[in-house]
Amino acid sequence: MPNNYGPSAGVIRARRITVLLVFIGLIWGVVAAALGVVNWVGGLFHPNQAPTMVAGADCQPQQVKIEAHVGTSDYGLQNAFNPTDTPYLWFTVTNTGSVDCKFNVGSSVTYYNIKSGSDGIWTSKDCKLSSARTDFVTTLNPATPMNSAPSDWQRVRSSASSGCTLADGQPSVTANGASYVLTAEVNGNISDGVQFVLN
């Protein structure tokens, strides 16, 4: 009659250790997958987490603040204009980050837009420039606002086909207390609207 021998204690111990390691590996995989899902979902609900900022690199969109201004040719802010007044437009760009960065403020990426209600009145995209639009990449230091040069708006509508000035034959806009809103777009960043009145 043959003898039946069970596995030795060493074999049983090795098997138990193997099963335990496999079990631990499975638990670790489940935990890692769960953490990955949590991070992914968190990214959906918090897309504006602070970007990594590297000194001298291109500015991150979240790192740049654009402000539109309307007023006089010497940077005097003004929100109401008499019939003989010419509104001047300019923008301020500020690096809100903690390190310097590079940002394009050239005419190729800089535009003003004026609306009255839902009516698109005027945009500098329609202007016929004497020279080609160009890039101008500058270094923005942290918390140091940079102003553009003021540009006049001749209180006219603009047209992609005919231009944006009185010399282009563009019609004058309504005054007598009419309200308008200016926004500035610089390298894809758009300012809040600034309201002003033409008397």
C-alpha positions in Angstrom: 0.0 0.0 0.0 1.6 3.3 -1.1 2.4 6.0 1.5 0.6 9.4 1.0 2.8 12.2 2.1 1.4 15.8 2.5 3.5 18.9 1.6 6.2 19.7 4.1 5.9 22.6 6.5 8.4 24.6 4.4 6.3 24.2 1.3 3.1 25.2 3.1 4.9 28.3 4.5 6.2 29.3 1.0 2.7 28.9 -0.5 1.2 31.1 2.3 3.8 33.8 1.7 3.2 33.7 -2.0 -0.6 34.1 -1.5 -0.1 36.9 0.9 2.2 38.8 -1.5 -0.2 38.4 -4.3 -3.0 39.6 -2.1 -1.0 42.7 -1.0 -0.1 43.4 -4.6 -3.8 43.3 -5.6 -4.7 45.7 -2.7 -1.9 48.1 -3.7 -3.1 48.0 -7.3 -6.7 48.8 -6.3 -5.5 51.7 -4.0 -3.3 53.2 -6.7 -6.1 53.0 -9.3 -8.5 54.7 -6.8 -6.0 57.5 -6.1 -5.6 58.0 -9.9 -9.3 58.3 -10.4 -9.6 60.7 -7.4 -6.8 62.9 -8.9 -8.4 62.9 -12.3 -11.8 63.9 -11.0 -10.2 66.6 -8.9 -8.6 68.0 -12.0 -12.0 68.3 -13.6 -13.3 70.3 -10.8 -10.2 72.3 -10.1 -8.7 73.1 -13.6 -7.1 76.4 -12.5 -4.6 75.0 -10.1 -1.4 77.1 -9.9 0.8 76.3 -12.9 4.5 75.6 -12.5 6.3 78.9 -13.2 9.9 78.9 -14.5 11.8 82.2 -14.5 12.5 83.5 -18.1 10.0 81.1 -19.7 6.8 82.0 -21.6 4.1 83.4 -19.3 1.3 81.1 -18.3 -2.1 82.4 -19.2 -3.0 82.4 -15.5 0.1 84.4 -14.8 -1.0 87.5 -16.8 -3.7 90.1 -16.1 -4.9 92.4 -18.8 -6.8 95.6 -17.9 -8.5 97.9 -20.5 -8.6 101.7 -20.0 -10.3 104.6 -21.7 -9.5 108.2 -21.2 -7.2 110.9 -22.5 -4.0 110.8 -24.5 -1.9 111.3 -21.3 -3.3 108.3 -19.5 -6.0 110.2 -17.7 -8.9 107.9 -16.9 -12.3 109.1 -18.1 -15.7 107.5 -18.4 -17.7 110.2 -20.0 -16.8 112.2 -23.2 -18.3 115.4 -24.5 -19.0 115.8 -28.2 -15.6 117.4 -28.9 -13.6 114.8 -26.8 -11.7 112.0 -28.4 -11.5 108.8 -26.3 -8.1 107.2 -26.1 -7.7 103.4 -25.5 -4.8 101.6 -23.8 -4.2 98.5 -21.8 -2.1 97.4 -18.8 -0.5 94.0 -18.7 0.7 92.7 -15.3 2.6 89.6 -14.4 0.8 88.3 -11.3 3.3 85.4 -10.8 6.4 85.2 -8.6 9.0 85.0 -11.4 9.7 87.0 -14.6 8.3 85.6 -17.8 8.1 86.4 -21.6 4.9 87.7 -23.2 4.0 88.9 -26.7 2.5 92.3 -26.7 3.0 93.0 -30.4 0.4 94.4 -32.8 -0.1 90.9 -34.2 -1.8 89.8 -31.0 -3.2 93.1 -29.5 -6.7 94.2 -30.2 -9.4 96.5 -28.8 -13.1 95.8 -29.1 -16.0 98.2 -28.4 -19.6 97.1 -28.1 -22.9 98.7 -27.2 -25.1 96.0 -25.7 -24.9 93.1 -28.1 -23.9 95.3 -31.0 -20.3 95.0 -32.1 -19.4 98.6 -32.8 -15.7 98.8 -33.4 -12.6 96.5 -33.4 -9.0 97.4 -34.1 -8.8 94.1 -36.1 -10.5 96.0 -38.9 -7.9 98.8 -39.0 -5.7 99.3 -42.0 -2.2 99.6 -40.6 0.6 101.5 -42.4 2.9 98.5 -41.7 2.4 94.8 -41.1 1.3 93.5 -37.7 4.3 92.2 -35.8 5.3 90.3 -32.7 7.0 92.0 -29.8 8.0 89.7 -27.0 8.9 91.4 -23.8 9.9 90.3 -20.3 7.3 91.0 -17.6 8.7 91.3 -14.1 6.4 90.2 -11.2 3.9 92.8 -10.0 5.2 95.5 -12.4 2.4 96.8 -14.6 3.3 97.8 -18.2 1.1 100.2 -20.2 0.7 100.3 -23.9 0.7 103.6 -25.8 -2.8 105.2 -26.0 -4.6 104.9 -29.3 -7.4 107.2 -30.3 -10.9 106.0 -31.2 -12.6 108.4 -33.7 -16.1 107.5 -32.4 -16.9 105.5 -35.6 -17.9 102.0 -36.4 -15.4 99.7 -38.1 -15.7 97.3 -40.9 -13.4 94.4 -42.0 -13.9 95.5 -45.6 -13.4 99.2 -45.3 -11.5 100.1 -42.1 -11.9 101.7 -38.8 -11.4 105.5 -39.1 -13.1 108.6 -40.4 -10.6 108.7 -43.3 -11.9 105.2 -44.3 -15.4 106.7 -44.6 -16.7 104.9 -41.5 -20.0 106.3 -40.0 -20.0 108.0 -36.6 -21.7 106.3 -33.7 -24.6 107.4 -31.6 -23.8 109.9 -28.8 -26.2 111.8 -26.5 -25.5 109.6 -23.5 -25.0 106.3 -25.4 -23.1 103.7 -23.3 -20.2 101.6 -24.7 -18.0 98.8 -23.3 -14.3 98.5 -24.1 -12.3 95.2 -23.8 -8.7 94.6 -24.7 -7.2 91.3 -26.0 -3.5 90.7 -25.7 -2.0 87.4 -26.8 -5.2 85.5 -26.1 -5.8 87.1 -22.7 -9.0 89.2 -22.6 -9.7 92.0 -20.1 -12.9 92.7 -18.2 -15.1 95.2 -19.9 -14.8 99.0 -19.1 -18.0 101.1 -19.5 -18.0 104.7 -20.8 -20.5 107.2 -22.2 -20.5 109.4 -25.2 -22.4 112.7 -24.7 
